[in-house]
Amino acid sequence: MRILFRLPALMVVLALAALPNAAARAGDIAAEGRVVIESQINAFLNDDMATAYSFASPSIKAIYPDEARFFDMVKRGYQPVYRPGNFAFGRAKPADDGSGIVQEVLIHGPDGQDWTALYSLIRQPDGSLKINGVQMIKAAIPQT
């Protein structure tokens, strides 16, 4: 009878020991994602098309098959990402399908408007993270 009680207790101990490791892995992937995002934003700020494009996922590259088209799309449609006044990282969470992460980036745009950019990053077969999309959400203007 004592063996039956020890086995569940051992399973609980092992599961609890794995929790800090899972949290560390989630923190690692978030930190890795922040490096990718910041590197791409810095490439935009330096008009470095090749570097900015290198952080795009294969599915984004399929839609924009060359650096110039990609860069033009970002300049036209994602001005706060292309030329942020300043930015800070918000929350990160694992993607729903477990393939990567979703990272919030709070951006003060060049026009003075505040934005939240939700970056979707996806893990690649080589282990790297690539940006698979960005959803821009305009911050609500407080009413007086």
C-alpha positions in Angstrom: 0.0 0.0 0.0 2.9 2.4 0.8 4.2 2.1 -2.8 0.9 3.2 -4.2 1.1 6.5 -2.2 4.7 7.1 -3.1 4.2 6.9 -6.9 1.6 9.7 -7.1 3.7 11.8 -4.7 6.8 11.2 -6.9 4.7 12.2 -10.0 3.6 15.5 -8.3 7.2 16.3 -7.3 8.4 15.7 -10.8 5.6 17.8 -12.3 6.4 20.7 -9.9 10.1 20.5 -10.7 9.2 20.9 -14.4 7.3 24.1 -13.9 10.3 26.4 -13.4 11.9 24.9 -16.5 8.7 25.5 -18.5 8.6 29.1 -17.3 12.3 29.6 -18.1 11.7 28.2 -21.6 8.8 30.6 -22.1 11.0 33.5 -20.9 13.8 32.3 -23.2 11.6 32.3 -26.3 10.1 35.7 -25.3 13.7 37.1 -25.0 14.6 35.6 -28.3 11.5 37.1 -29.9 12.4 40.6 -28.5 15.9 40.3 -30.0 14.4 39.5 -33.5 11.8 42.3 -33.3 14.3 44.9 -32.1 16.8 43.8 -34.7 14.2 44.3 -37.5 13.1 47.7 -36.2 16.7 48.8 -36.1 17.2 47.6 -39.7 14.1 49.7 -40.7 15.6 52.7 -38.9 18.8 52.3 -40.8 17.0 51.6 -44.2 18.8 48.2 -44.3 16.4 46.3 -46.5 18.3 43.1 -46.6 18.6 42.8 -42.8 14.9 43.7 -42.2 13.8 41.2 -44.8 15.9 38.5 -43.2 13.6 38.4 -40.2 10.5 37.7 -42.2 9.1 34.2 -42.2 8.9 32.1 -45.4 5.1 32.8 -45.7 5.7 36.6 -45.6 8.5 36.2 -48.2 6.1 34.2 -50.4 3.7 37.2 -50.4 6.6 39.7 -50.8 9.2 37.8 -52.8 11.9 40.5 -52.8 13.3 43.0 -50.3 12.1 46.1 -52.2 8.4 45.0 -52.2 8.6 44.0 -48.5 10.2 47.3 -47.6 7.7 49.3 -49.6 4.8 47.5 -47.9 6.2 48.3 -44.5 6.8 51.9 -45.3 3.3 52.3 -46.6 1.3 50.2 -44.2 3.3 50.0 -41.0 4.8 53.5 -40.5 4.9 53.2 -36.7 7.1 50.1 -37.1 9.2 51.6 -39.9 9.9 54.9 -38.0 9.0 54.5 -34.3 9.5 57.5 -32.0 10.2 55.0 -29.3 9.0 51.5 -28.4 8.8 49.1 -25.5 8.0 45.5 -25.1 4.8 44.4 -23.5 3.5 40.9 -22.7 4.4 37.8 -24.6 2.5 34.6 -24.8 2.9 31.3 -26.6 1.1 31.1 -29.9 -2.2 29.2 -29.7 -0.8 26.3 -31.8 2.5 26.3 -29.9 4.6 27.1 -33.0 6.0 30.4 -31.6 5.0 33.4 -29.7 2.9 36.6 -29.8 4.7 39.6 -28.5 3.2 43.0 -27.7 5.3 46.0 -28.7 4.1 49.4 -27.5 5.1 52.0 -30.1 4.9 55.8 -30.2 4.6 56.5 -33.9 6.2 59.3 -35.9 2.9 61.2 -36.0 2.6 61.2 -32.2 0.0 58.4 -32.1 0.5 55.5 -29.8 0.1 51.9 -31.1 0.2 48.3 -29.9 1.9 46.1 -32.5 1.1 42.4 -32.0 4.0 40.5 -33.5 3.5 36.8 -34.4 6.8 34.9 -34.5 7.1 31.4 -35.7 9.8 28.8 -35.0 11.6 27.7 -38.1 13.1 24.2 -38.8 16.6 25.6 -38.1 15.4 26.7 -34.6 15.3 30.4 -35.3 12.3 32.7 -34.9 10.9 34.6 -37.8 8.2 37.3 -37.9 5.1 35.9 -39.4 2.9 39.0 -39.2 2.2 42.2 -37.3 -1.3 43.4 -36.2 -1.4 47.2 -35.5 -3.9 48.4 -32.9 -4.3 52.2 -32.5 -4.4 53.3 -28.9 -7.6 54.8 -27.9 -7.5 58.6 -27.3 -8.6 59.4 -23.8 -11.7 61.5 -23.7 -11.7 64.6 -21.5 
